[in-house]
């Protein structure tokens, strides 16, 4: 574990680690939105989904 932390905290690798964290965060947000929109479509609330998308 010590070696992994040493590699991750090396100054050259910090931006790469930050990008990976950002990708994971935005993927989670996108999947949550997709699930919410799917539920709205199943309930027949297409207009509500559209309003949420253009916020």
mmCIF file of the N, C-alpha and C atoms, coordinates in Angstrom:
data_MODEL
# 
_entry.id   MODEL 
# 
loop_
_atom_site.group_PDB 
_atom_site.id 
_atom_site.type_symbol 
_atom_site.label_atom_id 
_atom_site.label_alt_id 
_atom_site.label_comp_id 
_atom_site.label_asym_id 
_atom_site.label_entity_id 
_atom_site.label_seq_id 
_atom_site.pdbx_PDB_ins_code 
_atom_site.Cartn_x 
_atom_site.Cartn_y 
_atom_site.Cartn_z 
_atom_site.occupancy 
_atom_site.B_iso_or_equiv 
_atom_site.pdbx_formal_charge 
_atom_site.auth_seq_id 
_atom_site.auth_comp_id 
_atom_site.auth_asym_id 
_atom_site.auth_atom_id 
_atom_site.pdbx_PDB_model_num 
ATOM 1   N N  . UNK A 1 1  ? 0.829   -1.190 0.000   1.00 0.00 ? 1  UNK A N  1 
ATOM 2   C CA . UNK A 1 1  ? 0.000   0.000  0.000   1.00 0.00 ? 1  UNK A CA 1 
ATOM 3   C C  . UNK A 1 1  ? 0.873   1.253  0.000   1.00 0.00 ? 1  UNK A C  1 
ATOM 4   N N  . UNK A 1 2  ? 1.989   1.180  0.692   1.00 0.00 ? 2  UNK A N  1 
ATOM 5   C CA . UNK A 1 2  ? 2.895   2.315  0.772   1.00 0.00 ? 2  UNK A CA 1 
ATOM 6   C C  . UNK A 1 2  ? 3.389   2.707  -0.622  1.00 0.00 ? 2  UNK A C  1 
ATOM 7   N N  . UNK A 1 3  ? 3.683   1.724  -1.443  1.00 0.00 ? 3  UNK A N  1 
ATOM 8   C CA . UNK A 1 3  ? 4.197   2.000  -2.777  1.00 0.00 ? 3  UNK A CA 1 
ATOM 9   C C  . UNK A 1 3  ? 3.125   2.620  -3.677  1.00 0.00 ? 3  UNK A C  1 
ATOM 10  N N  . UNK A 1 4  ? 1.903   2.160  -3.536  1.00 0.00 ? 4  UNK A N  1 
ATOM 11  C CA . UNK A 1 4  ? 0.817   2.706  -4.339  1.00 0.00 ? 4  UNK A CA 1 
ATOM 12  C C  . UNK A 1 4  ? 0.590   4.172  -3.993  1.00 0.00 ? 4  UNK A C  1 
ATOM 13  N N  . UNK A 1 5  ? 0.548   4.500  -2.703  1.00 0.00 ? 5  UNK A N  1 
ATOM 14  C CA . UNK A 1 5  ? 0.374   5.887  -2.294  1.00 0.00 ? 5  UNK A CA 1 
ATOM 15  C C  . UNK A 1 5  ? 1.543   6.751  -2.754  1.00 0.00 ? 5  UNK A C  1 
ATOM 16  N N  . UNK A 1 6  ? 2.722   6.191  -2.723  1.00 0.00 ? 6  UNK A N  1 
ATOM 17  C CA . UNK A 1 6  ? 3.904   6.924  -3.182  1.00 0.00 ? 6  UNK A CA 1 
ATOM 18  C C  . UNK A 1 6  ? 3.792   7.251  -4.680  1.00 0.00 ? 6  UNK A C  1 
ATOM 19  N N  . UNK A 1 7  ? 3.316   6.297  -5.450  1.00 0.00 ? 7  UNK A N  1 
ATOM 20  C CA . UNK A 1 7  ? 3.156   6.514  -6.889  1.00 0.00 ? 7  UNK A CA 1 
ATOM 21  C C  . UNK A 1 7  ? 2.043   7.519  -7.150  1.00 0.00 ? 7  UNK A C  1 
ATOM 22  N N  . UNK A 1 8  ? 0.907   7.376  -6.453  1.00 0.00 ? 8  UNK A N  1 
ATOM 23  C CA . UNK A 1 8  ? -0.229  8.259  -6.676  1.00 0.00 ? 8  UNK A CA 1 
ATOM 24  C C  . UNK A 1 8  ? 0.053   9.705  -6.284  1.00 0.00 ? 8  UNK A C  1 
ATOM 25  N N  . UNK A 1 9  ? 0.868   9.905  -5.268  1.00 0.00 ? 9  UNK A N  1 
ATOM 26  C CA . UNK A 1 9  ? 1.143   11.259 -4.797  1.00 0.00 ? 9  UNK A CA 1 
ATOM 27  C C  . UNK A 1 9  ? 2.373   11.869 -5.445  1.00 0.00 ? 9  UNK A C  1 
ATOM 28  N N  . UNK A 1 10 ? 2.980   11.178 -6.370  1.00 0.00 ? 10 UNK A N  1 
ATOM 29  C CA . UNK A 1 10 ? 4.101   11.744 -7.113  1.00 0.00 ? 10 UNK A CA 1 
ATOM 30  C C  . UNK A 1 10 ? 3.579   12.943 -7.895  1.00 0.00 ? 10 UNK A C  1 
ATOM 31  N N  . UNK A 1 11 ? 4.291   14.071 -7.904  1.00 0.00 ? 11 UNK A N  1 
ATOM 32  C CA . UNK A 1 11 ? 3.774   15.290 -8.547  1.00 0.00 ? 11 UNK A CA 1 
ATOM 33  C C  . UNK A 1 11 ? 3.297   15.114 -9.992  1.00 0.00 ? 11 UNK A C  1 
ATOM 34  N N  . UNK A 1 12 ? 3.912   14.239 -10.747 1.00 0.00 ? 12 UNK A N  1 
ATOM 35  C CA . UNK A 1 12 ? 3.495   14.036 -12.135 1.00 0.00 ? 12 UNK A CA 1 
ATOM 36  C C  . UNK A 1 12 ? 2.160   13.304 -12.238 1.00 0.00 ? 12 UNK A C  1 
ATOM 37  N N  . UNK A 1 13 ? 1.789   12.541 -11.231 1.00 0.00 ? 13 UNK A N  1 
ATOM 38  C CA . UNK A 1 13 ? 0.592   11.708 -11.303 1.00 0.00 ? 13 UNK A CA 1 
ATOM 39  C C  . UNK A 1 13 ? -0.637  12.344 -10.660 1.00 0.00 ? 13 UNK A C  1 
ATOM 40  N N  . UNK A 1 14 ? -0.464  13.415 -9.930  1.00 0.00 ? 14 UNK A N  1 
ATOM 41  C CA . UNK A 1 14 ? -1.592  14.038 -9.229  1.00 0.00 ? 14 UNK A CA 1 
ATOM 42  C C  . UNK A 1 14 ? -2.679  14.503 -10.201 1.00 0.00 ? 14 UNK A C  1 
ATOM 43  N N  . UNK A 1 15 ? -2.362  15.163 -11.321 1.00 0.00 ? 15 UNK A N  1 
ATOM 44  C CA . UNK A 1 15 ? -3.444  15.548 -12.251 1.00 0.00 ? 15 UNK A CA 1 
ATOM 45  C C  . UNK A 1 15 ? -4.198  14.342 -12.824 1.00 0.00 ? 15 UNK A C  1 
ATOM 46  N N  . UNK A 1 16 ? -3.499  13.261 -13.061 1.00 0.00 ? 16 UNK A N  1 
ATOM 47  C CA . UNK A 1 16 ? -4.140  12.058 -13.590 1.00 0.00 ? 16 UNK A CA 1 
ATOM 48  C C  . UNK A 1 16 ? -5.115  11.489 -12.565 1.00 0.00 ? 16 UNK A C  1 
ATOM 49  N N  . UNK A 1 17 ? -4.712  11.431 -11.324 1.00 0.00 ? 17 UNK A N  1 
ATOM 50  C CA . UNK A 1 17 ? -5.587  10.939 -10.259 1.00 0.00 ? 17 UNK A CA 1 
ATOM 51  C C  . UNK A 1 17 ? -6.803  11.848 -10.123 1.00 0.00 ? 17 UNK A C  1 
ATOM 52  N N  . UNK A 1 18 ? -6.582  13.168 -10.213 1.00 0.00 ? 18 UNK A N  1 
ATOM 53  C CA . UNK A 1 18 ? -7.696  14.114 -10.144 1.00 0.00 ? 18 UNK A CA 1 
ATOM 54  C C  . UNK A 1 18 ? -8.685  13.917 -11.276 1.00 0.00 ? 18 UNK A C  1 
ATOM 55  N N  . UNK A 1 19 ? -8.187  13.668 -12.481 1.00 0.00 ? 19 UNK A N  1 
ATOM 56  C CA . UNK A 1 19 ? -9.068  13.422 -13.617 1.00 0.00 ? 19 UNK A CA 1 
ATOM 57  C C  . UNK A 1 19 ? -9.870  12.143 -13.425 1.00 0.00 ? 19 UNK A C  1 
ATOM 58  N N  . UNK A 1 20 ? -9.253  11.116 -12.907 1.00 0.00 ? 20 UNK A N  1 
ATOM 59  C CA . UNK A 1 20 ? -9.976  9.866  -12.673 1.00 0.00 ? 20 UNK A CA 1 
ATOM 60  C C  . UNK A 1 20 ? -11.088 10.056 -11.654 1.00 0.00 ? 20 UNK A C  1 
ATOM 61  N N  . UNK A 1 21 ? -10.818 10.818 -10.614 1.00 0.00 ? 21 UNK A N  1 
ATOM 62  C CA . UNK A 1 21 ? -11.842 11.101 -9.605  1.00 0.00 ? 21 UNK A CA 1 
ATOM 63  C C  . UNK A 1 21 ? -12.988 11.892 -10.245 1.00 0.00 ? 21 UNK A C  1 
ATOM 64  N N  . UNK A 1 22 ? -12.651 12.897 -11.060 1.00 0.00 ? 22 UNK A N  1 
ATOM 65  C CA . UNK A 1 22 ? -13.681 13.708 -11.716 1.00 0.00 ? 22 UNK A CA 1 
ATOM 66  C C  . UNK A 1 22 ? -14.545 12.856 -12.645 1.00 0.00 ? 22 UNK A C  1 
ATOM 67  N N  . UNK A 1 23 ? -13.933 11.946 -13.379 1.00 0.00 ? 23 UNK A N  1 
ATOM 68  C CA . UNK A 1 23 ? -14.687 11.072 -14.278 1.00 0.00 ? 23 UNK A CA 1 
ATOM 69  C C  . UNK A 1 23 ? -15.681 10.230 -13.490 1.00 0.00 ? 23 UNK A C  1 
ATOM 70  N N  . UNK A 1 24 ? -15.254 9.670  -12.377 1.00 0.00 ? 24 UNK A N  1 
ATOM 71  C CA . UNK A 1 24 ? -16.142 8.834  -11.561 1.00 0.00 ? 24 UNK A CA 1 
ATOM 72  C C  . UNK A 1 24 ? -17.306 9.671  -11.020 1.00 0.00 ? 24 UNK A C  1 
ATOM 73  N N  . UNK A 1 25 ? -17.012 10.873 -10.549 1.00 0.00 ? 25 UNK A N  1 
ATOM 74  C CA . UNK A 1 25 ? -18.062 11.734 -10.000 1.00 0.00 ? 25 UNK A CA 1 
ATOM 75  C C  . UNK A 1 25 ? -19.100 12.063 -11.068 1.00 0.00 ? 25 UNK A C  1 
ATOM 76  N N  . UNK A 1 26 ? -18.647 12.447 -12.259 1.00 0.00 ? 26 UNK A N  1 
ATOM 77  C CA . UNK A 1 26 ? -19.589 12.819 -13.307 1.00 0.00 ? 26 UNK A CA 1 
ATOM 78  C C  . UNK A 1 26 ? -20.353 11.612 -13.848 1.00 0.00 ? 26 UNK A C  1 
ATOM 79  N N  . UNK A 1 27 ? -19.750 10.448 -13.848 1.00 0.00 ? 27 UNK A N  1 
ATOM 80  C CA . UNK A 1 27 ? -20.475 9.250  -14.254 1.00 0.00 ? 27 UNK A CA 1 
ATOM 81  C C  . UNK A 1 27 ? -21.595 8.921  -13.274 1.00 0.00 ? 27 UNK A C  1 
ATOM 82  N N  . UNK A 1 28 ? -21.326 9.063  -11.995 1.00 0.00 ? 28 UNK A N  1 
ATOM 83  C CA . UNK A 1 28 ? -22.358 8.809  -10.985 1.00 0.00 ? 28 UNK A CA 1 
ATOM 84  C C  . UNK A 1 28 ? -23.515 9.785  -11.156 1.00 0.00 ? 28 UNK A C  1 
ATOM 85  N N  . UNK A 1 29 ? -23.197 11.061 -11.380 1.00 0.00 ? 29 UNK A N  1 
ATOM 86  C CA . UNK A 1 29 ? -24.246 12.062 -11.588 1.00 0.00 ? 29 UNK A CA 1 
ATOM 87  C C  . UNK A 1 29 ? -25.066 11.720 -12.825 1.00 0.00 ? 29 UNK A C  1 
ATOM 88  N N  . UNK A 1 30 ? -24.395 11.339 -13.918 1.00 0.00 ? 30 UNK A N  1 
ATOM 89  C CA . UNK A 1 30 ? -25.096 11.024 -15.165 1.00 0.00 ? 30 UNK A CA 1 
ATOM 90  C C  . UNK A 1 30 ? -26.013 9.812  -14.999 1.00 0.00 ? 30 UNK A C  1 
ATOM 91  N N  . UNK A 1 31 ? -25.547 8.781  -14.302 1.00 0.00 ? 31 UNK A N  1 
ATOM 92  C CA . UNK A 1 31 ? -26.375 7.595  -14.106 1.00 0.00 ? 31 UNK A CA 1 
ATOM 93  C C  . UNK A 1 31 ? -27.576 7.896  -13.212 1.00 0.00 ? 31 UNK A C  1 
ATOM 94  N N  . UNK A 1 32 ? -27.396 8.735  -12.202 1.00 0.00 ? 32 UNK A N  1 
ATOM 95  C CA . UNK A 1 32 ? -28.533 9.119  -11.353 1.00 0.00 ? 32 UNK A CA 1 
ATOM 96  C C  . UNK A 1 32 ? -29.591 9.850  -12.170 1.00 0.00 ? 32 UNK A C  1 
ATOM 97  N N  . UNK A 1 33 ? -29.142 10.753 -13.044 1.00 0.00 ? 33 UNK A N  1 
ATOM 98  C CA . UNK A 1 33 ? -30.084 11.473 -13.904 1.00 0.00 ? 33 UNK A CA 1 
ATOM 99  C C  . UNK A 1 33 ? -30.794 10.523 -14.850 1.00 0.00 ? 33 UNK A C  1 
ATOM 100 N N  . UNK A 1 34 ? -30.056 9.596  -15.428 1.00 0.00 ? 34 UNK A N  1 
ATOM 101 C CA . UNK A 1 34 ? -30.656 8.646  -16.373 1.00 0.00 ? 34 UNK A CA 1 
ATOM 102 C C  . UNK A 1 34 ? -31.719 7.800  -15.679 1.00 0.00 ? 34 UNK A C  1 
ATOM 103 N N  . UNK A 1 35 ? -31.443 7.348  -14.479 1.00 0.00 ? 35 UNK A N  1 
ATOM 104 C CA . UNK A 1 35 ? -32.411 6.546  -13.728 1.00 0.00 ? 35 UNK A CA 1 
ATOM 105 C C  . UNK A 1 35 ? -33.660 7.367  -13.420 1.00 0.00 ? 35 UNK A C  1 
ATOM 106 N N  . UNK A 1 36 ? -33.461 8.630  -13.008 1.00 0.00 ? 36 UNK A N  1 
ATOM 107 C CA . UNK A 1 36 ? -34.598 9.497  -12.704 1.00 0.00 ? 36 UNK A CA 1 
ATOM 108 C C  . UNK A 1 36 ? -35.446 9.740  -13.964 1.00 0.00 ? 36 UNK A C  1 
ATOM 109 N N  . UNK A 1 37 ? -34.785 9.957  -15.094 1.00 0.00 ? 37 UNK A N  1 
ATOM 110 C CA . UNK A 1 37 ? -35.528 10.189 -16.340 1.00 0.00 ? 37 UNK A CA 1 
ATOM 111 C C  . UNK A 1 37 ? -36.266 8.935  -16.792 1.00 0.00 ? 37 UNK A C  1 
ATOM 112 N N  . UNK A 1 38 ? -35.663 7.783  -16.612 1.00 0.00 ? 38 UNK A N  1 
ATOM 113 C CA . UNK A 1 38 ? -36.354 6.537  -16.962 1.00 0.00 ? 38 UNK A CA 1 
ATOM 114 C C  . UNK A 1 38 ? -37.618 6.351  -16.131 1.00 0.00 ? 38 UNK A C  1 
ATOM 115 N N  . UNK A 1 39 ? -37.533 6.665  -14.846 1.00 0.00 ? 39 UNK A N  1 
ATOM 116 C CA . UNK A 1 39 ? -38.718 6.552  -13.987 1.00 0.00 ? 39 UNK A CA 1 
ATOM 117 C C  . UNK A 1 39 ? -39.826 7.496  -14.446 1.00 0.00 ? 39 UNK A C  1 
ATOM 118 N N  . UNK A 1 40 ? -39.437 8.728  -14.793 1.00 0.00 ? 40 UNK A N  1 
ATOM 119 C CA . UNK A 1 40 ? -40.435 9.688  -15.255 1.00 0.00 ? 40 UNK A CA 1 
ATOM 120 C C  . UNK A 1 40 ? -41.093 9.217  -16.550 1.00 0.00 ? 40 UNK A C  1 
ATOM 121 N N  . UNK A 1 41 ? -40.318 8.644  -17.443 1.00 0.00 ? 41 UNK A N  1 
ATOM 122 C CA . UNK A 1 41 ? -40.893 8.133  -18.695 1.00 0.00 ? 41 UNK A CA 1 
ATOM 123 C C  . UNK A 1 41 ? -41.852 6.984  -18.432 1.00 0.00 ? 41 UNK A C  1 
ATOM 124 N N  . UNK A 1 42 ? -41.499 6.078  -17.518 1.00 0.00 ? 42 UNK A N  1 
ATOM 125 C CA . UNK A 1 42 ? -42.385 4.958  -17.188 1.00 0.00 ? 42 UNK A CA 1 
ATOM 126 C C  . UNK A 1 42 ? -43.692 5.444  -16.582 1.00 0.00 ? 42 UNK A C  1 
ATOM 127 N N  . UNK A 1 43 ? -43.626 6.537  -15.825 1.00 0.00 ? 43 UNK A N  1 
ATOM 128 C CA . UNK A 1 43 ? -44.823 7.095  -15.196 1.00 0.00 ? 43 UNK A CA 1 
ATOM 129 C C  . UNK A 1 43 ? -45.620 7.961  -16.169 1.00 0.00 ? 43 UNK A C  1 
ATOM 130 N N  . UNK A 1 44 ? -45.100 8.155  -17.377 1.00 0.00 ? 44 UNK A N  1 
ATOM 131 C CA . UNK A 1 44 ? -45.803 8.950  -18.375 1.00 0.00 ? 44 UNK A CA 1 
ATOM 132 C C  . UNK A 1 44 ? -45.683 10.448 -18.171 1.00 0.00 ? 44 UNK A C  1 
ATOM 133 N N  . UNK A 1 45 ? -44.649 10.878 -17.486 1.00 0.00 ? 45 UNK A N  1 
ATOM 134 C CA . UNK A 1 45 ? -44.441 12.301 -17.201 1.00 0.00 ? 45 UNK A CA 1 
ATOM 135 C C  . UNK A 1 45 ? -43.338 12.871 -18.109 1.00 0.00 ? 45 UNK A C  1 
ATOM 136 N N  . UNK A 1 46 ? -43.564 12.777 -19.393 1.00 0.00 ? 46 UNK A N  1 
ATOM 137 C CA . UNK A 1 46 ? -42.578 13.203 -20.378 1.00 0.00 ? 46 UNK A CA 1 
ATOM 138 C C  . UNK A 1 46 ? -42.300 14.710 -20.274 1.00 0.00 ? 46 UNK A C  1 
ATOM 139 N N  . UNK A 1 47 ? -43.343 15.509 -20.036 1.00 0.00 ? 47 UNK A N  1 
ATOM 140 C CA . UNK A 1 47 ? -43.172 16.960 -19.957 1.00 0.00 ? 47 UNK A CA 1 
ATOM 141 C C  . UNK A 1 47 ? -42.307 17.341 -18.754 1.00 0.00 ? 47 UNK A C  1 
ATOM 142 N N  . UNK A 1 48 ? -42.531 16.657 -17.644 1.00 0.00 ? 48 UNK A N  1 
ATOM 143 C CA . UNK A 1 48 ? -41.748 16.934 -16.436 1.00 0.00 ? 48 UNK A CA 1 
ATOM 144 C C  . UNK A 1 48 ? -40.274 16.610 -16.669 1.00 0.00 ? 48 UNK A C  1 
ATOM 145 N N  . UNK A 1 49 ? -40.003 15.516 -17.377 1.00 0.00 ? 49 UNK A N  1 
ATOM 146 C CA . UNK A 1 49 ? -38.628 15.149 -17.693 1.00 0.00 ? 49 UNK A CA 1 
ATOM 147 C C  . UNK A 1 49 ? -37.996 16.215 -18.575 1.00 0.00 ? 49 UNK A C  1 
ATOM 148 N N  . UNK A 1 50 ? -38.739 16.698 -19.550 1.00 0.00 ? 50 UNK A N  1 
ATOM 149 C CA . UNK A 1 50 ? -38.218 17.727 -20.447 1.00 0.00 ? 50 UNK A CA 1 
ATOM 150 C C  . UNK A 1 50 ? -37.895 18.995 -19.651 1.00 0.00 ? 50 UNK A C  1 
ATOM 151 N N  . UNK A 1 51 ? -38.792 19.407 -18.745 1.00 0.00 ? 51 UNK A N  1 
ATOM 152 C CA . UNK A 1 51 ? -38.552 20.595 -17.923 1.00 0.00 ? 51 UNK A CA 1 
ATOM 153 C C  . UNK A 1 51 ? -37.299 20.434 -17.072 1.00 0.00 ? 51 UNK A C  1 
ATOM 154 N N  . UNK A 1 52 ? -37.087 19.235 -16.559 1.00 0.00 ? 52 UNK A N  1 
ATOM 155 C CA . UNK A 1 52 ? -35.909 18.973 -15.743 1.00 0.00 ? 52 UNK A CA 1 
ATOM 156 C C  . UNK A 1 52 ? -34.634 19.032 -16.580 1.00 0.00 ? 52 UNK A C  1 
ATOM 157 N N  . UNK A 1 53 ? -34.728 18.608 -17.816 1.00 0.00 ? 53 UNK A N  1 
ATOM 158 C CA . UNK A 1 53 ? -33.552 18.586 -18.689 1.00 0.00 ? 53 UNK A CA 1 
ATOM 159 C C  . UNK A 1 53 ? -33.112 19.996 -19.078 1.00 0.00 ? 53 UNK A C  1 
ATOM 160 N N  . UNK A 1 54 ? -34.041 20.928 -19.218 1.00 0.00 ? 54 UNK A N  1 
ATOM 161 C CA . UNK A 1 54 ? -33.668 22.267 -19.678 1.00 0.00 ? 54 UNK A CA 1 
ATOM 162 C C  . UNK A 1 54 ? -33.360 23.229 -18.529 1.00 0.00 ? 54 UNK A C  1 
ATOM 163 N N  . UNK A 1 55 ? -33.363 22.764 -17.312 1.00 0.00 ? 55 UNK A N  1 
ATOM 164 C CA . UNK A 1 55 ? -33.017 23.629 -16.169 1.00 0.00 ? 55 UNK A CA 1 
ATOM 165 C C  . UNK A 1 55 ? -31.638 24.193 -16.344 1.00 0.00 ? 55 UNK A C  1 
# 
